[in-house]
Amino acid sequence: MLSQWRGKCRPVPCDDTMWSLTRCLSQPCLLTVILGLTLFGLGSFAFTQPNTSDTPVGELQPILGRYNIRYELFLPKAWKAGTSKWPVLVFLHGRGESGSFDVTNAQSLPLQLLNNRTFIEQCPFIVLVPQCPRSCAEHGKWKSTVLQQVTKTVEDVIHEYNGDPQRIYLAGQSMGGHGAWMYSAMTENLFAAVVVICGYVQQAEVQTVVAQLSARPTPVVIVHAADDSVIPVDASDLMYNALRSAGHPHVRYLRYESAPGPPIAEYAFMTGHASYELAFRDPGLFTHLLSHMCTSCSPLRAKSMPGRRSPARVPDAS
């Protein structure tokens, strides 16, 4: 599950904003990853209405929720109704996954929840995977109306499945990375920490996003690969430097020298873009998220901040 380093690496200075495994990233080292991916026929899911008593544990289940939104839900293997509260992880997919779970489930975190038995056994989160409709791909963004539905759905999950309102985390990749920046910045009192993978913001959005996240300050983890051929790593470099310059005390940056393309033949040409295939196999990421709590956070207290800009169009990315 973990990234592995080969060759000789000279240790370089590393402050507490970097993961321990990134100490050699500035050196010419070879990153090799054991993906162990087996693509399989996903078929069509039968969507069901949420029902706490009928929802199986340890399985990623498609659900037709209220508020005209479809999503997938994963309950930890140890989850039991009426027991302790569970952390919740909200995952925003990329552009190529809009309107269908077939591509969503063939890669990244959803694939781990479907096909990696060790991960399934150990995953400590209730995982919510909302589906952005095809219109999101057409507009190139997670639309604000959809994100409002996501917030309401998080509230339902917290209530129905005993989620912990002080431990709600957000992760997004590619178009969903842009969505994670905008969603976390423009929604107050909801997320305890945020993970942005191969994401970006437009130049006109940088100041607003940095100001909102630094004022609280919401802990942020940024993940990108230097060889990303779809969304240049400069986009994440910009946000990391901007947040640090603003005095944000809880920003970490996992900057890979290289990453694979998506594990799907249709998207294999996107070399370096699938840094999410590395990040979601690193237990340190989840340990870091769980180290953060937000005592003021709750879906009931969440509110959109004024002055929300309409996110710009995302590049053609998965």
Salt bridges, closest charged atoms under 4 A:
ASP15 OD2 - ARG244 NH2 3.80
GLU121 OE2 - LYS77 NZ 3.69
ASP156 OD1 - ARG66 NH2 2.60
ASP164 OD2 - ARG167 NE 2.80
GLU188 OE1 - LYS303 NZ 3.68
GLU205 OE1 - HIS178 NE2 3.06
ASP228 OD2 - HIS224 NE2 3.18
ASP228 OD2 - HIS273 ND1 2.99
ASP237 OD1 - ARG255 NE 2.93
GLU277 OE1 - ARG281 NH1 2.74
ASP316 OD1 - ARG95 NH1 2.17
